[in-house]
Amino acid sequence: MTVEIVRNVLAWCTLINLGILLYWFLFFTLAHDWVYRIHGKWFKLSKEQFDSIQYAAMAFYKVAIFVFNMVPFIALHIVT
């Protein structure tokens, strides 16, 4: 496997993960009440708790994208 293939894989992983994050954000903001009702049937959460859990999960996912996809991609561009 060449460095170019790894760079391409990391670039596509970054784009796909950012697309998932954007979809998650849009779905959360545009269908907030519906999603809250669905999850409210399973868990006893207030809207504030639900929002903070979603926000924290999105923040964690974004950090994971940066750490595991973007940083290695940039590092490979720097060293080669």
N, C-alpha and C positions, 0 to 999 in steps of 0.2 A: 504494500500500500504506500503510495507516494504522499508527500506533504500536500501536494495540490488536491488530492482526493480528500484528505482530512479537512483541509480548509473549506472545500466545497460542502462537505457534510456538515461542518459546524455552521457555515453560513445558512444552509437550508434548515438546520435545526433551530437556529435563531429566528428565522422568518416564520417557521411553523409555530414555534412557541409564542412569539409575539402576536401572531394571528389568533391563537387560542386565548391569550390574555385579553386581546381586544374584544373577542367574541364574549368572553366571560364578563368583561366590564359592561359592554352594551346590553347583554342579557340581564345583568344585575340591575342596571339603571332603568332600562325600558320596561322590564317585567318584574319590578321589585316586589310589588304586592302579591302577585301570583306565586313567585318563588318563595316568598315568606310564608304564604298560606300552605304551600306544599310541605315545606320543612317544619312548619308549625304543627302539622299532624304527627310528625315523628318525634320532635323534640320540643320541650317547653322552654322557649326562648322569647325574650322581649324583642321588639324591633331594634332597640339599641344594641343588644347583645348580638343579634343576627348580623346587623350592619358591621359591627366591630370585628366579628369573626370573618366575614367576607373580605373586609378591608385588609385585615392582617394576613389572610391567606393569599390575597392578590399581591400584597407586598412581598411575602415570602417567595411566591412563584416568580415575581419579577427579579428579585435578588438571585434566585437560582438560575434564571436565564442568563443574567450577566456573568455569574461566577462560572457556570459550567459550559456556556456556549460562546458568549461574546469575548470574554477575556482570553480563552485559549485561541480563538480565531485571530484576535488582534496580536497576541504573542507570536503566533505562527507567521503573521505578516511581518512582524518586526525582525524575526531571526532569519527569515529567508528572503 
